[in-house]
Amino acid sequence: MTTRSPAAPGAVPRPLWVPAVLAVLFLLAPLAALVVRADWPRLPGAVTSGPALRALWLSLRCGLAATALCLLLGVPLALVLARRDGPALRALRALVTLPLVLPPMVGGIALLYLLGRNGLLGRVLLDAWGVRIPFTTAAVVLAEAFVALPFLVIALEGALRTAGTGYEGVAATLGAGRWTVFRRVTLPLVGPGLLSGTVLCFARALGEFGATALFAGNYDGTTRTMPLLIYTAFNGGGADQDAAVALSLLLMAVAAVVLLLVRPWRGVTG
């Protein structure tokens, strides 16, 4: 009778390697096909053209603005969800994560009915102050923030629950006020989670298409972000499709750089 040696801690069962490899292939094969399909001699000209640079600059500006808005609103919301419980909070948590499962087009329609010319708030803004939000750069920021906010809230709420309240309680017994505890204890403890959520939020905002198209439109230099430019070029057919492939590779590269650069900081903060 043979005895099996005990499995090493953290060992992966061998049968699971096959679906794991298939999952990697499933995720990377389409990206590899994009790389193979690219017209590399034309790629530098496509990604440095005027429309491409304008769309990239607009995407980065709006993505950063949307991320800042998500931080301003999402950090307090995540703290409330993590530190309080009850039926109302559980229902609120479900509603907050709803944009994750809704088609982005639905988000764009919802924003139009809220902030459009005849929307619930848009009519008031237009009549009282002459403010029109749809089909402006501000609309791009709001659309991106709407779809990206849940990523930040979920990541940060999980980090807050994992960190617990032990250190916060010690700081409170030593006389620290709530605001001081939040700044000096809570935020440093959840730094890696906050950083991860921020990066996910920015990456999601950078790639947003559906809500932006409906709520902000597709105007060069004003609302045409990189995803919208890729869509426009791909629908043009012929040489424009080669340009769409090149722009897709550019957007992939920007997202990859953002995700790769954050890993060293995660190691430091963790």
Secondary structure, DSSP 4 states (H G I P E B T S, - for coil): ---PPPPPTTPPPGGGHHHHHHHHHHHHHHHHHHHHHS-GGGHHHHHTSHHHHHHHHHHHHHHHHHHHHHHHHHHHHHHHHHH--SHHHHHHHHHHTHHHHS-HHHHHHHHHHHHSTTSTTHHHHHHHH----TTSHHHHHHHHHHHHHHHHHHHHHHHHHHH-SHHHHHHHHTT--HHHHIIIIIHHHTHHHHHHHHHHHHHHHHT--HHHHHHT---TTTT--HHHHHHHHHHH-THHHHHHHHHHHHHHHHHHHHHHHHHHHHHHH-
